[in-house]
Amino acid sequence: MSPEELRGLCLSFNAAVEDFPFTPETSVFKVLGKMFALSRLDARPLTVNLKCDPEDAGRLRADHPGLIIPGYHMNKRHWNTVTVDGELPDRLVQELVEDSYDLVVAGLPLADRLRLDRP
């Protein structure tokens, strides 16, 4: 997956925006002000920090050693750093990004979740 494809995927979700609160090089993708992905899109290898269910996080790390690791500079229980350099199937990366978005949306207040469901 290329940096452009990763950016496009993150921005494809309802109400998703790209922000740069840390540095101009670090893209932070948010939904209604809450982060669901963080990446330095110019880094090699390309990685992205994604929110993950704690029970799934350990399994994913065990199944993909070195490619999915505890979240760099993040809460290691709830975040993974995923290497997006082609070794992992793009479909898996897409599912992990979608899961991260869904977890963040699930934690939003009901009124915000309902607002996201409207066209």
SEKOLTI-338709 format. One record per residue (C-alpha): residue number from 1; x, y, z. Coordinates in nm, 2 decimals, padded with zeros to 4 digits. Layout:
REM residues N
NUM;X;Y;Z
...
END
This chain:
REM residues 119
1;00.00;00.00;00.00
2;00.14;00.34;-00.10
3;00.13;00.65;00.12
4;-00.14;00.80;-00.11
5;-00.35;00.48;-00.08
6;-00.32;00.48;00.30
7;-00.42;00.85;00.31
8;-00.72;00.79;00.08
9;-00.83;00.49;00.28
10;-00.82;00.69;00.61
11;-01.01;00.98;00.45
12;-01.27;00.75;00.29
13;-01.46;00.71;00.62
14;-01.76;00.93;00.72
15;-01.64;01.26;00.88
16;-01.27;01.16;00.87
17;-01.02;01.44;00.84
18;-00.65;01.47;00.83
19;-00.48;01.69;01.09
20;-00.12;01.78;01.18
21;-00.12;01.86;01.56
22;00.23;01.72;01.63
23;00.45;01.80;01.33
24;00.39;01.89;00.96
25;00.51;01.55;00.86
26;00.28;01.35;01.09
27;-00.06;01.29;00.96
28;-00.33;01.23;01.22
29;-00.66;01.10;01.10
30;-00.96;01.18;01.32
31;-01.33;01.14;01.33
32;-01.51;01.41;01.52
33;-01.19;01.51;01.69
34;-01.09;01.16;01.80
35;-00.78;01.00;01.65
36;-00.81;00.66;01.48
37;-00.48;00.66;01.27
38;-00.14;00.82;01.29
39;00.13;00.80;01.02
40;00.44;00.97;00.89
41;00.35;00.91;00.53
42;00.70;00.99;00.41
43;00.87;00.73;00.63
44;01.03;00.42;00.50
45;00.91;00.17;00.59
46;00.56;00.31;00.59
47;00.39;00.25;00.92
48;00.06;00.35;01.08
49;-00.06;00.35;01.44
50;-00.41;00.20;01.47
51;-00.64;00.16;01.76
52;-00.71;-00.21;01.83
53;-00.92;-00.42;02.07
54;-00.68;-00.53;02.34
55;-00.77;-00.90;02.29
56;-00.70;-00.88;01.92
57;-00.38;-00.67;01.96
58;-00.18;-00.96;02.11
59;-00.31;-01.21;01.86
60;-00.22;-00.98;01.57
61;00.13;-00.92;01.71
62;00.18;-01.30;01.75
63;00.05;-01.38;01.40
64;00.26;-01.11;01.23
65;00.58;-01.06;01.43
66;00.78;-00.76;01.33
67;00.50;-00.63;01.11
68;00.25;-00.56;01.38
69;00.40;-00.44;01.70
70;00.28;-00.25;02.02
71;00.19;00.11;01.93
72;00.50;00.33;01.91
73;00.45;00.62;02.16
74;00.10;00.50;02.22
75;-00.09;00.30;02.49
76;00.05;-00.04;02.41
77;-00.26;-00.22;02.52
78;-00.49;-00.03;02.28
79;-00.27;00.06;01.98
80;-00.06;-00.13;01.73
81;00.20;00.00;01.49
82;00.14;-00.17;01.15
83;00.41;-00.18;00.88
84;00.24;-00.11;00.55
85;00.52;-00.20;00.31
86;00.36;-00.48;00.11
87;00.44;-00.77;00.33
88;00.10;-00.77;00.49
89;-00.19;-00.82;00.25
90;-00.36;-00.48;00.17
91;-00.69;-00.64;00.26
92;-00.57;-00.70;00.62
93;-00.44;-00.34;00.64
94;-00.77;-00.21;00.52
95;-00.96;-00.42;00.78
96;-00.73;-00.29;01.06
97;-00.78;00.07;00.96
98;-01.16;00.01;00.94
99;-01.15;-00.16;01.28
100;-00.97;00.13;01.43
101;-01.22;00.38;01.29
102;-01.51;00.17;01.42
103;-01.36;00.14;01.77
104;-01.32;00.52;01.79
105;-01.68;00.58;01.66
106;-01.81;00.33;01.91
107;-01.66;00.54;02.19
108;-01.83;00.86;02.07
109;-02.14;00.99;02.25
110;-02.46;00.85;02.11
111;-02.57;01.19;01.95
112;-02.24;01.20;01.75
113;-02.28;00.84;01.64
114;-02.63;00.91;01.52
115;-02.51;01.22;01.34
116;-02.25;01.00;01.15
117;-02.52;00.76;01.04
118;-02.71;01.03;00.86
119;-02.63;01.09;00.49
END
